[in-house]
Amino acid sequence: LGKLCVAPSHQRLGLARHLITHAESRARALHLGQLELQTRVELLDNHATFRALGFHEYARTAHAGFDRPTSITLRKTVA
């Protein structure tokens, strides 16, 4: 998945869940086994949201010029 963001004025309405559910349906139709996305390390609310939607941490990476992880890669199996 690319960028996924819900405007603050529209959060808590289930839109992220709806978008992820749609992505899962498309992945199944394309015979893909998983979804993958990235979020910045400091966006703790995003981590919680994606975990609640079934994603699990897969890796941590650093953007160029950083000596510490700046991004978390999350994956979800699509059955």
N, C-alpha and C positions, 0 to 999 in steps of 0.2 A: 504494500500500500504506500502511496505517496503521503503527502501532508494531509492530516486529518485534524480539523479544528472546528469547534462549535463556538460561535460568538457568545460572549458572556450573557447577553440578553436572552439567548435561546438555550442555555444550559439547563440541565435537570428536566428536560422534556423527553428524554429517550432518543434523541437524534443520533448520538454516537452509536448507541446500540443498533438502531435501524440501519445506519450506514455499514456497520460491521456485518450485520446479518445479510445485507444485500451483497457485500463483498464475498461472504462465505458461499452464498448461492451461486454467484458467478464463478468462484473458484471450483465448486463442485461441477458445474456445467463444463468447465474447461479441463476437468480431471486433474486439478492441482491438489496436492496433498496438504498444503499449509498456507497460511497468511503470514507475512512478516512486515514489521514496521519498526521505525526508530523514534525515540523521544529523547530530549535532552535530559541529562542527569538531574538537573536542578528542578525539573517540572514534576514534583512529587504527586500532585493531583492527577496528572496524566498517567503516571505509573499505576496508581490505585484504580483509575478508570479502566485501563487496558487489562489489568489483572482481573478485575471483576467481570470483564468480557471474555475471559478465558485465555488470555495471553500469558506466556511465561518468559522470563528473561533467558536469552540465548547467548548474548555477548555484550561486552562493553568496548567501545572504541574511542579513540581520541581524534579530534579534528587536527589538521596540520598546525604545527606550532605549539601544541599543548603537550605537556608531559604527564597528564592525568586523563582518565576517561571523561569524555564530554557527552557521549551518546550511549544509549542503551538500545540494543536490538531485542525485540520481543517477537515471539512466534506463537502461532496457534494452529493446531492440527485441525484440518477440515476433513470430516468423515463422510 
